[in-house]
Amino acid sequence: MNRIKLVAILAVFGIGMFVLMSSIYTVSEVEQAIITQFGKPVGAPVTTAGLKLKVPFIQDVNLIDKRVVGTFEIEKLRIASLALHCRIHG
């Protein structure tokens, strides 16, 4: 009977650790995360670095490099300033 209890306790502990590890993710300094739930974004993008939590098995983490996002933003600003320049001087 003691052996069965030990196996049951170890199984519950193993499953609990698996669920805990599935709910933890990290975001580095050069990344931001977008959390999706069933394929749709939920909440605001996570832009701060560190250890974060999510709902296991339901939510997915999509990591995006901030340097790429920054490049797109700079390009948008460049296009907007060119358009403004053309309106003023055009």
C-alpha positions as CSV (number, residue, x, y, z in Angstrom):
1,M,0.0,0.0,0.0
2,N,2.8,2.4,0.8
3,R,4.3,1.8,-2.7
4,I,1.0,2.8,-4.4
5,K,0.8,6.0,-2.3
6,L,4.3,6.9,-3.2
7,V,3.7,6.3,-6.9
8,A,0.5,8.4,-6.7
9,I,2.2,11.2,-4.9
10,L,5.0,11.3,-7.5
11,A,2.5,11.2,-10.3
12,V,0.6,14.2,-8.9
13,F,3.8,16.0,-8.2
14,G,5.0,15.4,-11.8
15,I,1.8,16.6,-13.3
16,G,1.8,19.7,-11.1
17,M,5.4,20.5,-12.2
18,F,4.5,20.0,-15.8
19,V,1.5,22.4,-15.5
20,L,3.6,25.0,-13.6
21,M,6.4,24.8,-16.2
22,S,3.9,25.2,-19.0
23,S,2.6,28.4,-17.4
24,I,6.0,30.2,-17.1
25,Y,7.7,32.1,-19.9
26,T,10.5,34.6,-20.1
27,V,10.9,37.8,-22.1
28,S,14.4,39.1,-22.8
29,E,15.4,42.8,-23.0
30,V,15.3,42.8,-26.8
31,E,11.9,41.1,-27.2
32,Q,8.3,41.8,-26.6
33,A,5.6,39.1,-26.2
34,I,2.1,39.0,-27.6
35,I,-0.2,36.5,-25.8
36,T,-2.8,34.7,-27.9
37,Q,-5.7,32.7,-26.7
38,F,-7.1,30.4,-29.2
39,G,-5.3,32.3,-31.9
40,K,-6.6,35.8,-31.0
41,P,-4.4,38.4,-29.1
42,V,-5.5,39.0,-25.5
43,G,-4.3,42.0,-23.5
44,A,-1.5,44.5,-24.3
45,P,1.9,43.4,-25.5
46,V,4.3,42.5,-22.8
47,T,7.3,44.8,-23.3
48,T,9.1,44.5,-19.9
49,A,11.8,41.8,-19.5
50,G,11.5,39.1,-16.9
51,L,9.7,36.0,-15.8
52,K,6.0,36.0,-16.7
53,L,3.0,33.8,-16.2
54,K,0.3,32.6,-18.7
55,V,-2.6,30.2,-18.6
56,P,-1.2,26.8,-19.5
57,F,-2.5,25.0,-22.6
58,I,-4.9,27.8,-23.5
59,Q,-2.6,30.8,-24.1
60,D,0.4,30.8,-26.4
61,V,3.4,33.3,-26.3
62,N,4.6,34.9,-29.5
63,L,7.9,36.6,-29.0
64,I,8.9,39.4,-31.4
65,D,12.2,41.1,-31.6
66,K,11.9,44.8,-30.5
67,R,14.6,45.7,-33.0
68,V,12.4,44.5,-35.9
69,V,9.4,46.3,-34.5
70,G,11.5,49.5,-34.0
71,T,12.6,49.3,-37.7
72,F,9.0,49.2,-38.8
73,E,8.2,52.2,-36.6
74,I,11.1,54.2,-38.0
75,E,10.0,53.4,-41.5
76,K,6.4,54.5,-40.8
77,L,7.8,57.8,-39.4
78,R,10.0,58.3,-42.4
79,I,7.1,57.7,-44.8
80,A,4.9,60.1,-42.8
81,S,7.5,62.8,-42.8
82,L,8.0,62.4,-46.5
83,A,4.3,62.7,-47.1
84,L,4.1,65.8,-44.9
85,H,7.1,67.3,-46.7
86,C,5.4,66.7,-50.1
87,R,2.2,68.4,-48.9
88,I,4.1,71.4,-47.6
89,H,6.5,71.9,-50.4
90,G,4.7,70.0,-53.2
